Amino acid sequence: MKICIFGGAFNPPHNGHTGLIQAINAAFNFDRIIIIPTYIPPHKNIHYIVECRTRLTMTKLAFSDISNCYISDIEINRKDVSYTIDTLKELKKKIPYAEFTVLIGADNFNIIDEWKNISELIKLTDFIVCRRPGNTIKQSSMIYMKNSTRFVFFENEMFDISSTFIREQLIKGKNEIIAKMLAKPVFDYIIENNIYYEQDKKN
């Protein structure tokens, strides 16, 4: 079984995320794609990070129409900073017969030498690196130069949507601007529960 892992804060999950997965499905022959909302994302300082179970619910709503997607709470249940090496080892124990590929963005690829136990991780998985239009990919990392065959670069215009921009507009109450960037069930859930508005009051 070939499995793609796609992790992130999903704060919130948007049409760029789902569009990317649809493009990955069209380009690669994965049996399953596991979507993993993080508990605490490493390498990021995210303002207005909402409670993990809320992000898990939104992620389930966002990907519900993609048949081979499975939403996992593996990192949320761990209740710690989410490192790919720990998640992959746990998944390999649960699904020992699977071949795993990790889907990441160019921003994470550019700091991949800083990842926890990256020398060990690179022996366990391949990577698909998704580049947003205009992103610069730095192919000078030591890990990449020693293991270039482990990486495939993939460009997808649908991924050019920013969760940061969406949060900012929601906090300002400019719902009409971002409604088209979110799946309707996700948008409705956010509005009905005042998710980012409530976060703004807390901060």
C-alpha positions, 0 to 999 in steps of 0.5 A: 500500500502506498500512503501519502502523509500531509500534515499541517496546522489546518488553521483553517483548512482551505481550498488550497489544501484540498485542491493540492490533494486532488492534484496529488491524487491525479498525479500520483498513484497513492492508495491512501492520503493521511491528513494529520492536523498537528497538536503544536506545529514545530518551526512555526509561531502561529498567531490565533492558533485554535484548539486542536479538536476544533481544527480536527473537526474543520479538517474532517469537514474540508476533506470529506468529499475526497474518498481516499483521505483519512483524517488522523488524530495521531499527533493531537493524541500525543499532546506534544510538539509534532515531529514527522519522525515520531509520527512516521515511526508510529504509523509504520508500527500500525501499518508495517506493509505500507510505503510512505511519502511525506508531502511538504511545502517549499517553506518546510523544505527550505529548513529541512536540515533543521528537522528533528532526526532528519538523517534518520527520517530520510531513510524511512520516506520519500518527499513530495515538495509542493511549490506555490507560484513564486516560491523559491526552493533552496536546493542547497541543503545538505540533506537534499544534496546527499539524497536528491532522489528522495525528493519530487518537486510539484507545483500547484497553483491551487495551493496559493491560498494563505491561512494567515490571510483567511484568519485576518479577514475572518477576524475583521469580519470580512466573511464575503472575501474568504467564503470562496476560499473555504469549503462551505461546511468549513465556512459555516462551522467557523461562522456558527462557532465564531471561531476566529472572532473568539480567538481575537477577543482572547488575544 
